[in-house]
Every structure is written in structure tokens, then in C-alpha cells.
Amino acid sequence: MVAFLVAIVTNYVTAEPPGWAENTVVVWSVFGALAVVSLGLFFWERRLAAGTPDGGRPPVPLGRVAAGGHSMNPPVVSARVRGREAELERIGALVGGSGGGMVVVCGAGGLGKTTLAAEAAAQARGRGRVVVWIRWRDDAEQLGQDLAQAAHILGLPESRLEEARTGRVSLVDAVWEHLAGVKGWLIVVDNVDTPSRVGPGPEPVAAYRGWLRPHGGGVLMVTSRDTTRQTWGPDADLLHLQPLADEAGAAVLLDAAPHAGTGNEAEALAVRLGGLPLGLNAAGAYLSVATSRHRTFAAYRHALETEFADLLGAEHPGAAADPEAARRVVRHTWGLSLDQLHRDGYTLARPVLQLLALLEPVPVPRTLITPELVTDATGLPATSATVDAALAGLHQYGLLHTPGADEPEPGSPAVGRLQLHPLVREVTAHTLARPEPTTTWLTAIDEHLAQAVGTVAGMPGRAGWPTARLLAPHLPAHLDRNTPRSFTTARNTLDALAAVLGAAGAASEELLLRRHVLDHESTVLGPDHPDTLTSRNNLATALNRLGEHRQAADLHQQVLTDSERILGPDHPDTLTSRNNLANALNDLGEHQRAADLHQQVLTDRERVLGPDHPHTLTSRNNLANALSDLGEHQRAADLHQQVLTDRERVLGPDHPHTLTSRNNLAIVRARLAQAGRRRWWHLPRLGGDA
């Protein structure tokens, strides 16, 4: 070491060392000082690398904090935000309050979460709040850098950041300790669609020990596609965005293209687009361009039926590589959520969404989406657990709704319902490969629809009625797809469900199926086929249940005339038509005609079927009803007593028809007891033949 010191101070011009180098006291003093400095630097480096002995933290690279590598200003909102007044008011109240908190603006892609957050940020800045905008990049370290920068903007001292750099304090704690003591700020973290990776560390956001916390002196606003309370914890204020109301959607279109049509036409297009802001903005942008082929709201709406692929279903060339581009394109925006669900292990989320997209744009009974259906359609292995997980994931990301889950119909069994946003459904169905796998998938759907109807039809009492009402809108397409290949089987499926709906009093849903069956039978079998006559009779009966008595009577008269010509006057189906015409006439108030016709039917049925046949007993009951409506209460009471006695003997005391007769007898006796006043009572009609 001495030689080294001498060497570094030797004058190589004269080749002689300086005079002080011959003083050993000075040399050894310099050597000792250098040794101490070297050892100190060595141990300080070891301490930084391994952490402090008392459990301190490794240093944090904060070189970019002070400089800030990107803009932290909110994006500019170019158009007026429509239909979000209530949400903006809630955010404004939180930002303008004396405390702080965390608000999560959540919902499916395309609902305008970022736009709402940007507008709220602009309003906060207008009220003098400090606003910092951070865009989540699926990078916990970068989020830490950005929040540290935000805290630095809000006065976090450089000395505190230095402590985090050297590992003496936790950066996340240093940031939030400072933010807790500063008032009047708004920090927005946009597009946190992967909250499980926010960090630091593996703890969930809901633990509130990571980068996102509700405990600051200002407001932390997060936008995300994740809509679950479990993710965000009990202290977050969740604003779950819904599609825009019709009037607000029309306003968005009129703002973008004020000369494209009337308010009513804009509203019709807004309804067609399901109130989805991304779709509304895309349509408005298209209509605002002078060279576009379709220049009006009405023309655009009609064009969607044939040009959906070009107008809203078009692929974006850079969407696969650029998530930000995908967020701005209707076709791709939901693919980001599906990709994320797949990465998170929800491997059936996409195929289940695709299956739902092939059904009608109305609620689907949860019981229809079974592991067997998923496997039969897609060929993928499925269990109850994996299907449950897929549906839960779709719901979590706002792609799937469960209407009525929180408010079941009173007195009805709880039935789970699933529904896609109409535009999500349409885009998803459009992007499926044609014709395969769609053909295979639809075949599986049809098989399971038929099974579901069979299950509902076999349920006792009212148990299957709620599910039957949910299945009804999906059955016409089932018949369409199976005509003429498996027409009879599909037709019988619709008839079976219509019968259940009739018993449930769901006349509108029954009428939908009856009309569809009749239309197809008239084409496939011909207007005079006995099955077609039966379907016309069933349709007339459904119309009568719905209160369309004149239309029902006219149709029953037509069916009766055709049945007498084709089947003969004494055929059981002809007698049924005559009976049903009499019922419709009685409901129209033509009681005498109804009573005369019921008497004729009763006479014919006694002759053709016998006095104890159930249809004969029904005719006797219906004649008694008509006599009572005519005011002949004593004759009606005597006839109801006879029917009750016969039904107890033939059908048993607890048969539903026997109970109806007992009810009708009680009603007519009550009328007799009030002979001085005329009082109308509603007499229940029997199903089936009635």
C-alpha cells in the first residue's frame, strides 16, 4: 500500500518521489483514512443489497418520479356527457366533501367509464381541486411510480422519497401516509381491468394495503370492467354504469350529427344500439362525415340489418396488438374482457357467451345453460363448477346481467335469468364462424330447449310456470330452424309449452307460440289439415284468454265451419270447436246464443261420447255458466249440482274439475241468495276443452 501511495504521487518527469512521501507518519495516516472509507462503503453496499437488520426494505428505483415520464393530465372530453347526471353528482359530492374515499366507476366495455371519469375530473379541476390522471398499464411497479409522482405533486417531500429509495420506509406506505394528510385532490386511475395485479404483493385490493386505498384525504377514482363488491371491498363507492336511457342516447346522436334526422328517429337508433355509448359514438361519427353512404338516423338503423359487419362489426387492423385501439372499436372492446377471463382461468367464459349470443335477445333461464349443453355444443369438457365459474366471470366483467335477481316476483319460485346486452349479443353472434361451429351449436341448443320444455311440462302445479315464460321467446326460432327437417317434433315442443303457458295465465306468451305454430302448419301441412285446424282453434282460445273476444269468436266460427266441412259435424274436434265458439260468445255478452250453442254441444256429446265422458261433463258445466249469466240462477244451480255429483263419481272428489264445479255451485247459490239485486260474478272456465 505504501509503495502504491508513493507510485501515484511520483513525478514521472524527474522520476523522484515527493519529499513528504519519505515521512512514514503521514503515509500511514493517509492509508488508514482510505481503509476506513473503503470498509464503510463496502458495508453500506451490503446493507442496501440485503435490507436493514431490523426488517427494513430493499431500495426502490425512483429515478423517474421527480421528472415524470408522461402526462398526468386527464383526457379532454370533446362532447357533452349525456345521461350521467346522477353519477356526476355523486362523484361531485364526494370530491367536494370534507373527507376522502374511493369511488369505482365500473361496467362492461363501451359504457363510457373513461369519459365519465374525465368529465368528473374536469369538474373537480374547475372547483379548484388538484387532479392527477394515471392510466393503468397492467404494471404494478409503474403504478407505484405514478402514485409516487402524484404524491410528489401534492407535496410529498424529496427526503421521504429518498427514504423509500434506500429502503428505510415502504414506498406505498409513504405515499398513502402523505395522501391521508392532504385535502382537496382527485387522483384517477383509469382502466384497472386486472385489479388482482395491482400490488404491491399478492394481497387483494379489498385488503386496502396496496396501491389503491379509500383512506386518503382526497378522492381516488378508479375505472374498471370488474363490477364485484368482493374485488373492491366494503369501503369503495361502486358506480355500476348501465346503458344510456333512450332520450340520452338520442341526445348523443344529435350532438354528433344534428342534421341526420328528428329526435324520434335518433331515439329509435339509440334503442337499436342498446344505449351503448361506444356504439352511439361510432354511429354519430359515421353520420357526421359528409361522404358516408348513409346520412340519416333512419337509413343507418335500417342498414344495420344488412351491413352490420361494415358499420359496427368491422375488424380493426391494430386491435390485436393494441388494447387501447381495441377499447375504441365495438367489435373488439369485449374481447379484452374475454381474453382476461381466459388468462385468469375462466376457460369456458368465451364459449358460454357465444352460446348465449345464439339465443334470442331476451332473458334466458339459468337452468338451460348446463354442462351437457356446453359440451354438446362446443366439444369442450364442462362441469357444473366450470360453467358456474364462467357465468360468474362474465357477470363480474359486466358482459352478463341477471335481471330480477334482487327482486323476484312475489309468490313465484325464484328462477335465475341470464341476459346479454343486445349489442354484445349481436357482435358476438356476428363474429362466430359460419356455418360451423354455429350449425353444431344450434343443433345442441335445439335439443336442450326441447328437453327443458319437457321438464317444465312435467312439473307439478305452478313449479314450472316461471321457467316456461322465460323459454317462450326462444321457441319460435327453434321451430324455424327445424322446419321442415324435424317439423313435427319441434311443433309438438311449442304446443307443449303453450299448454303450460295457458294454464299459467301467460296469455301473451301463449299467443306468440300459437301464432308461430299456425303460420308454419299452414305452409307445411296446408290450411285444411286437421293439425292446422287444431292450431287455429288453439289460437282462437288464446285470443279469448287475452280478452280479444270478438277476434276469438270470429276465428272459432271459421274453424267450426271448416271442421264441419272437413271432419264432419259429429267429429270430436268439431264438437270442441262448437263448444269454444259458445264460450267466446258468452264472454262477448251474447249469452242467449252461447246458451243455445252449449245446449246443442251437450246434446251431441251425450249422443256421441256418452253422458259420463269428461268432455260431456265440461259441456254441462259450461251450459250452467251461460244460464247463470242469463240470470236463470235456479236452472244453473240445479245443473251445477248435477255436474258436481257426476264429477265426484267419475273423476273423484279431489280432481281439479270437481273442485271447479264445487266453486261454481257456491257462486250460483250466492246469486240466488241475493235475488233482489243483480250482481255479476266471474265464473272460472275450465282449461283444455273449455
Secondary structure, 3 states (H helix, E strand, C coil): CHHHHHHHHCECCCCECCHHHHCHHHHHHHHHHHHHHHHHHHHHHHHHHHCCCCCCCCCCCCCCCCCCCCCCCCCCCCCCCCCCHHHHHHHHHHHHCCCCEEEEEECCCCCCHHHHHHHHHHHHHHCCCEEEEEECCCCHHHHHHHHHHHHHHCCCCHHHHHHHHCCCCCHHHHHHHHHHCCCCEEEEEECCCCHHHCCCCCCCHHHCCCCCCCCCCCEEEEEECCCCHHHHCCCEEEEECCCCCHHHHHHHHHHHCCCCCCHHHHHHHHHHCCCCHHHHHHHHHHHCCCCCCCCCHHHHHHHHHHHHHHHCCCCCCCCCCCHHHHHCCHHHHHHHHHHHHHHCCCCCHHHHHHHHHCCCCCCEEHHHCCHHHHHHHHCCCCCHHHHHHHHHHHHHCCCEECCCCCCCCCCCCCCCEEEECHHHHHHHHHHCCCCCCHHHHHHHHHHHHHHHHHHHHCCCCCCCHHHHHHHHHHHHHHHHHCCCCCHHHHHHHHHHHHHHHHHHCCHHHHHHHHHHHHHHHHHHCCCCCHHHHHHHHHHHHHHHHCCCHHHHHHHHHHHHHHHHHHCCCCCHHHHHHHHHHHHHHHHHCCHHHHHHHHHHHHHHHHHHCCCCCHHHHHHHHHHHHHHHHCCCHHHHHHHHHHHHHHHHHHCCCCCHHHHHHHHHHHHHHHHHHCCCCCCCCCCCCCCCCC
